[in-house]
Amino acid sequence: MTRPRLAEAPAAVREAVKELLGARVQTEQPAQGGFTPSIASVVVGRGSRLFVKAAPLGMGVEVGAALAEAVGEIGPRLVGFRVVGDWRVAAYEVIEGAAVRQWAAEDVPRLLSLIDRWRVRAAACRVNGATPYADAFRPMLGAWQGSAVPGPPLPVSIALPVLAELERRWLSVLRPGTALHHGDLRRDNFMREPDGRLRIVDWTHLWTAPGWMDLVRLLPDVAACGFDPEELLRRSCWADAPAEDVNVALAGLAGRAWRDGHRPGDPALRRMQREQAYQLLGWLASRVP
């Protein structure tokens, strides 16, 4: 999608950015990609640089600011936050480098190390107002509960009743999790710094889940770049994640991605969902009889 620019925001929002930057904005570089219409730009003025997110309340800008301390060095450092009418404005340090477009072999040890550090930081969510990811995702369940597969035939030989039974256990498995949960880990939400270090960005949800859920959500994206998700899970700090619980998560995520990926809509979003669905289903098929 084409990101909106600060010039399109209310004057008071632009003034707040000027205050946070300490100078008039001279140049603005909107972020590439993404699926939410919030302002996400690197702004420069008189030698100062900030990454600015701005949007009306409810689009996650306020959540990212609230989570910044809990996330720590895993994500960008928060410089300032402003409430401007019904808009929210957050300014972060600029992470040098670029969003990951393709996972490479040299990323794997760094990614596993990052997940290890995130496990420690996220072990128990201490941010007020968090709700279970399982509940937020619940309206998107149900793809496997009918008498026929939504969309074209599945690319794997998993029986529909098996998928449906796994999906039915979604809430009982995922709701009790208490770890802080990003909920949307994929390559465009990772920044790769010049030395190869990885950072996670776009914290827009205040959710809890089992600690392993973020990795399970991420690994199909890594698999799309040619890596074996099962091998990476076994190499990770979450190798002890309950096998049946992981299967439940994969079935629920796959149902939503398969159904929505074959609906009309934004071509880029649908393509991403179909890619996720193929990887989720392929991984699940390797784990179930």
C-alpha positions as CSV (number, residue, x, y, z in Angstrom):
1,M,0.0,0.0,0.0
2,T,1.0,3.6,-0.4
3,R,1.5,5.1,3.0
4,P,0.0,8.5,3.8
5,R,2.3,11.5,4.4
6,L,2.5,14.0,7.2
7,A,1.3,16.7,4.7
8,E,-2.1,14.9,4.7
9,A,-2.3,14.9,8.6
10,P,-4.0,17.7,10.6
11,A,-1.9,20.8,11.2
12,A,-1.7,20.0,15.0
13,V,-0.2,16.6,14.2
14,R,2.5,18.2,12.0
15,E,3.2,20.7,14.8
16,A,3.7,17.8,17.3
17,V,6.1,16.2,14.9
18,K,8.0,19.4,14.6
19,E,8.2,19.7,18.4
20,L,9.5,16.1,18.8
21,L,12.0,16.6,16.0
22,G,13.2,19.9,17.4
23,A,13.0,21.5,13.9
24,R,10.8,21.9,10.9
25,V,10.5,18.8,8.8
26,Q,12.6,19.3,5.7
27,T,12.3,15.8,4.2
28,E,10.0,12.8,4.8
29,Q,10.5,9.2,3.6
30,P,7.4,7.1,4.0
31,A,8.0,3.4,4.9
32,Q,7.4,0.9,2.1
33,G,4.8,-1.8,2.4
34,G,2.5,-2.6,5.3
35,F,-1.2,-3.1,5.4
36,T,-2.5,-0.4,7.8
37,P,-3.0,3.2,6.6
38,S,-1.0,4.9,9.4
39,I,1.7,7.5,8.8
40,A,5.1,5.7,9.1
41,S,7.9,8.0,8.0
42,V,11.5,8.9,8.6
43,V,11.6,12.7,9.0
44,V,14.6,14.9,8.9
45,G,15.1,18.5,10.0
46,R,18.2,20.5,10.7
47,G,20.3,17.4,11.3
48,S,17.8,15.5,13.4
49,R,16.1,12.3,12.3
50,L,13.2,10.4,13.7
51,F,10.9,7.6,12.7
52,V,7.4,8.8,13.2
53,K,4.1,6.9,13.5
54,A,0.9,8.8,13.5
55,A,-2.8,7.9,13.2
56,P,-6.1,8.3,14.8
57,L,-6.7,6.5,18.1
58,G,-7.3,2.8,17.7
59,M,-4.7,2.1,14.9
60,G,-2.0,0.9,17.3
61,V,0.2,3.9,17.6
62,E,-0.6,4.3,21.3
63,V,0.1,0.6,21.8
64,G,3.6,0.7,20.4
65,A,4.4,3.6,22.7
66,A,3.0,1.8,25.7
67,L,5.0,-1.3,24.9
68,A,8.3,0.4,24.2
69,E,9.8,0.0,27.7
70,A,8.7,-3.7,27.9
71,V,10.1,-4.4,24.4
72,G,13.4,-2.7,25.1
73,E,16.3,-3.4,22.8
74,I,14.2,-5.9,20.8
75,G,12.6,-2.9,19.1
76,P,13.3,0.8,18.5
77,R,13.8,3.2,21.3
78,L,10.8,5.6,21.9
79,V,11.8,9.2,21.9
80,G,8.4,10.8,22.6
81,F,4.7,10.4,22.4
82,R,1.9,13.0,21.9
83,V,-1.9,13.0,22.1
84,V,-3.2,15.4,19.5
85,G,-7.0,15.4,19.6
86,D,-8.1,12.0,18.4
87,W,-4.7,11.4,16.9
88,R,-1.7,9.7,18.5
89,V,1.9,10.5,17.5
90,A,4.9,8.4,18.5
91,A,8.6,9.2,17.6
92,Y,11.3,6.6,17.6
93,E,15.0,6.5,17.0
94,V,15.8,5.6,13.4
95,I,17.0,2.0,13.0
96,E,19.7,2.0,10.4
97,G,19.3,-0.6,7.8
98,A,16.3,-1.9,6.0
99,A,13.3,-4.2,6.4
100,V,14.0,-7.8,5.7
101,R,12.8,-8.7,2.2
102,Q,14.2,-12.3,2.1
103,W,15.5,-14.4,4.9
104,A,19.1,-15.6,4.4
105,A,21.1,-18.4,6.0
106,E,23.2,-15.8,8.0
107,D,19.9,-14.5,9.5
108,V,19.0,-17.8,11.1
109,P,21.4,-17.7,14.2
110,R,20.6,-14.1,14.7
111,L,16.9,-14.7,14.5
112,L,17.1,-17.6,17.0
113,S,19.1,-15.5,19.3
114,L,16.6,-12.7,19.1
115,I,13.7,-15.1,19.8
116,D,15.7,-16.4,22.8
117,R,16.0,-12.8,24.2
118,W,12.4,-12.1,23.4
119,R,11.4,-15.2,25.4
120,V,13.0,-13.7,28.5
121,R,11.6,-10.2,28.1
122,A,8.1,-11.4,27.2
123,A,7.8,-14.2,29.8
124,A,5.1,-12.4,31.7
125,C,3.3,-9.4,30.4
126,R,3.3,-6.5,32.9
127,V,1.6,-4.0,30.7
128,N,-1.9,-3.0,31.8
129,G,-4.8,-3.7,29.5
130,A,-3.5,-6.8,27.7
131,T,-6.0,-9.2,26.3
132,P,-5.6,-12.8,24.9
133,Y,-4.6,-13.0,21.3
134,A,-6.8,-16.1,21.2
135,D,-9.9,-14.0,21.7
136,A,-8.9,-11.3,19.2
137,F,-8.4,-14.0,16.6
138,R,-11.5,-15.9,17.4
139,P,-13.8,-14.1,14.8
140,M,-11.4,-15.3,12.1
141,L,-11.7,-19.0,13.0
142,G,-14.2,-21.4,11.4
143,A,-12.7,-22.0,8.0
144,W,-12.5,-25.8,8.6
145,Q,-15.9,-26.2,10.4
146,G,-18.1,-26.6,7.3
147,S,-18.6,-29.6,5.1
148,A,-16.3,-28.3,2.3
149,V,-12.9,-26.6,2.2
150,P,-13.2,-22.9,1.4
151,G,-11.4,-22.0,-1.9
152,P,-9.6,-24.5,-4.1
153,P,-8.6,-28.0,-3.1
154,L,-5.9,-28.1,-0.4
155,P,-2.3,-28.6,-1.4
156,V,-1.9,-31.2,1.3
157,S,-3.6,-34.4,2.3
158,I,-4.9,-33.4,5.7
159,A,-8.5,-34.6,6.3
160,L,-10.9,-31.7,6.9
161,P,-12.2,-33.3,10.2
162,V,-8.6,-33.3,11.5
163,L,-8.3,-29.6,10.7
164,A,-11.7,-28.9,12.2
165,E,-10.9,-30.7,15.5
166,L,-7.6,-28.9,15.9
167,E,-9.2,-25.6,15.2
168,R,-11.9,-26.2,17.8
169,R,-9.3,-26.4,20.5
170,W,-7.9,-22.9,19.7
171,L,-9.3,-21.1,22.8
172,S,-8.5,-23.8,25.3
173,V,-4.9,-24.0,24.1
174,L,-4.0,-20.4,23.5
175,R,-6.1,-18.3,25.9
176,P,-4.2,-19.3,29.1
177,G,-0.9,-18.0,27.7
178,T,0.5,-15.0,29.6
179,A,3.6,-13.9,27.6
180,L,3.6,-10.6,25.7
181,H,2.7,-11.3,22.1
182,H,3.5,-9.3,19.0
183,G,1.0,-11.2,16.9
184,D,2.2,-10.3,13.4
185,L,5.8,-11.4,13.0
186,R,6.8,-11.7,9.3
187,R,9.8,-10.4,7.5
188,D,8.6,-6.8,6.8
189,N,8.3,-6.3,10.6
190,F,12.0,-7.0,11.1
191,M,14.7,-4.5,10.5
192,R,18.2,-5.8,9.5
193,E,20.9,-3.4,10.6
194,P,24.2,-3.0,8.7
195,D,26.0,-5.5,11.0
196,G,23.2,-8.1,10.5
197,R,21.5,-7.5,13.8
198,L,17.7,-7.9,13.7
199,R,15.1,-5.8,15.5
200,I,11.3,-6.2,15.6
201,V,9.1,-3.2,14.7
202,D,5.4,-2.4,14.3
203,W,4.2,-3.2,17.8
204,T,0.5,-2.4,17.4
205,H,-1.4,-4.9,19.6
206,L,-1.5,-5.4,23.4
207,W,-1.9,-9.2,23.4
208,T,-0.9,-12.2,25.5
209,A,-0.3,-15.8,24.3
210,P,1.9,-18.8,25.0
211,G,5.5,-17.6,24.6
212,W,6.1,-20.0,21.7
213,M,3.2,-18.5,19.6
214,D,5.2,-15.7,18.1
215,L,7.8,-18.1,16.8
216,V,5.1,-20.4,15.3
217,R,3.5,-17.4,13.7
218,L,6.9,-16.4,12.2
219,L,8.3,-19.7,11.0
220,P,6.0,-20.1,7.9
221,D,7.3,-16.7,6.7
222,V,10.9,-18.0,7.1
223,A,9.9,-21.3,5.4
224,A,8.7,-19.3,2.4
225,C,12.4,-18.4,1.9
226,G,13.4,-22.0,1.7
227,F,14.0,-23.0,5.4
228,D,12.6,-26.0,7.2
229,P,10.2,-24.6,10.0
230,E,10.4,-27.8,12.0
231,E,14.1,-27.8,12.1
232,L,14.2,-24.2,13.2
233,L,11.6,-24.9,15.9
234,R,13.8,-27.7,17.2
235,R,16.9,-25.5,17.2
236,S,15.1,-22.7,19.0
237,C,14.5,-22.0,22.7
238,W,10.9,-23.2,22.1
239,A,11.9,-26.8,21.1
240,D,9.9,-27.9,24.1
241,A,6.6,-26.3,22.9
242,P,3.8,-28.8,23.3
243,A,3.4,-30.6,20.0
244,E,-0.3,-30.8,19.9
245,D,-0.7,-27.2,21.0
246,V,1.5,-26.1,18.1
247,N,-0.7,-28.1,15.8
248,V,-3.7,-26.3,17.1
249,A,-2.1,-23.0,16.4
250,L,-1.1,-24.0,12.9
251,A,-4.6,-25.2,12.0
252,G,-6.2,-22.0,13.2
253,L,-3.7,-19.7,11.5
254,A,-3.9,-21.8,8.3
255,G,-7.7,-21.7,8.1
256,R,-7.8,-17.9,8.2
257,A,-5.0,-17.5,5.7
258,W,-6.4,-20.1,3.3
259,R,-9.9,-18.7,3.3
260,D,-9.0,-15.0,3.2
261,G,-6.2,-15.5,0.7
262,H,-8.7,-16.8,-1.9
263,R,-11.2,-13.9,-1.4
264,P,-11.3,-10.8,-3.4
265,G,-9.3,-7.9,-2.0
266,D,-6.0,-6.1,-2.1
267,P,-3.8,-8.3,-4.3
268,A,-0.6,-7.9,-2.2
269,L,-2.4,-8.8,1.0
270,R,-4.1,-11.8,-0.6
271,R,-0.8,-13.0,-2.1
272,M,0.8,-12.8,1.3
273,Q,-2.1,-14.7,2.9
274,R,-1.9,-17.5,0.3
275,E,1.8,-17.8,0.8
276,Q,1.3,-18.1,4.6
277,A,-1.5,-20.7,4.0
278,Y,0.7,-22.9,1.9
279,Q,3.6,-22.8,4.4
280,L,1.3,-23.3,7.4
281,L,-0.5,-26.3,5.8
282,G,2.7,-27.8,4.6
283,W,4.3,-27.6,8.0
284,L,1.2,-29.0,9.7
285,A,1.0,-31.9,7.2
286,S,4.5,-32.9,8.2
287,R,3.4,-33.0,11.9
288,V,0.1,-34.9,11.8
289,P,-0.6,-38.5,10.7
